[in-house]
Amino acid sequence: MVYPVSHDIPNPSEPADVQACQHELDLALAVELQAALMPANWTIDCRNYQAAALNRMSGRVGGDFCEFIRLNADQVAAVVGDVDGHGVRASLLMARIMGLLRSRPPECSRPQAIVGNVNEMLLDLGDKLGTPMTCSLFYVVLDSPTNTAFFVNAGLPLPILSDRRSGLAIRLGPEGSPLGVRDFVVTEDCHTFTPSERLTICTDGVHRAANCKDKPFGIDRLETVLGHFTQASANACVHAIFAAVDKFRQAARQRDDETVLIIDRL
C-alpha cells in the first residue's frame, strides 16, 4: 500500500526554503478554509431575537467557532465551541465538529442528542489517533413559538443571563464536562426567555485574557461591561467587550482564541 506524503512532516530531500514555502501555502489554505466555514454574517434568523458575535484567533488559524443552524420553521440552533489547542490541528478538528453539526439538522433539535454525538465522535477520533481530542461547547436551540431555549453546556464558562431593563444578571448553569474526555450522559436544561433578556456566551479565552502582570480579565469584569451596556444593541455590546479586554490587556499578547456571542430576546 502506498501512503500519501503528509506536508506536515518535512521532507529531508527538499531544501529548507521549499519546505518553508510549502508550509506557508498549507497555512494560507487553512486560513481560507476556516474563514469559509464561519458564518458570512453574525445574525440569527429567528423571530423575536437578535444576535451578534465576534471571533478572533490568537494565531492565523485556531479552534474557536460560532455557528447558527436553521433547524425548521420554528427553531434555530446557536453553537459556540472551543477546541483544545491552537493552530492548524485545532482548526481541522473545529471543521470536523462543524461538519457533524451541519449534517444532522433534525437531530440537532435536541441538544442532548447532538452534543452526545459530538462527544462520541471525539472519543472515537482520540482512540484512533492515540491522543485525546477535546472540545468545550455550548449548544442552544431557540424555539420561537414558546420562547424556550433548550441548551447544553459542555465545559464552556457559565453564560450570563441578564435583563436589559433592570441590569440584573445571573450565571446560567450547569457548566458540564468538556467533550472528548470520557463517555458520559449529557445533561440538557432549558430556560424560557422573557422580553429584554440577554444571553452572553464566551469562550475561556475572554475570561483568561491576561495583562502584563498575568492577571486575568475574569467574569466579574465581563459582568461590569454588560452592566454598562444594558441599553446598547447586541452588536455594540459585543464590540464593547472586546474593547474592554484589549484595554485591560494593554501591551500583553493575546494567548488564546476569543469568541463572544450575545443573543437578545426582543
LINFENMO-V892298 format. One record per backbone hydrogen bond with DSSP energy under -1.0 kcal/mol. NH is the residue of the N-H (numbers start at 1). CO is the residue of the C=O. If there is no record, write none. Layout:
# LINFENMO-V892298
nh = {NH NH}
co = {CO CO}
This chain:
# LINFENMO-V892298
nh = {9 14 19 20 21 22 23 24 25 26 27 28 29 30 31 32 33 34 35 36 37 38 43 46 49 50 52 54 56 65 67 69 71 72 76 77 78 79 80 81 82 83 84 87 91 92 93 94 95 96 97 98 99 100 101 102 103 108 109 110 114 115 116 117 118 119 120 121 122 123 124 125 126 127 128 129 130 131 135 136 137 138 139 140 141 142 143 144 147 149 150 151 152 154 155 160 161 162 163 164 167 170 172 179 189 191 193 196 197 198 199 200 201 203 206 208 211 214 217 218 222 223 224 225 226 227 228 229 237 238 239 240 241 242 243 244 245 246 247 248 249 250 252 258 260 261 262 263 264 265 266}
co = {6 11 15 16 17 18 19 20 21 22 23 24 25 26 27 28 29 30 31 32 33 34 41 44 46 264 262 260 258 81 79 77 75 75 142 69 140 67 138 65 136 63 134 61 87 88 89 90 91 92 93 94 95 96 97 98 99 104 106 107 110 111 112 113 114 115 116 117 118 119 120 121 122 123 124 125 126 126 179 82 154 80 152 78 150 76 148 74 143 191 141 189 139 137 175 200 170 198 168 196 163 161 159 135 151 149 147 265 194 162 263 160 261 259 203 204 215 211 209 207 218 219 220 221 222 223 224 225 233 234 235 236 237 238 239 240 241 242 243 244 245 246 249 56 54 201 52 199 50 197 48}
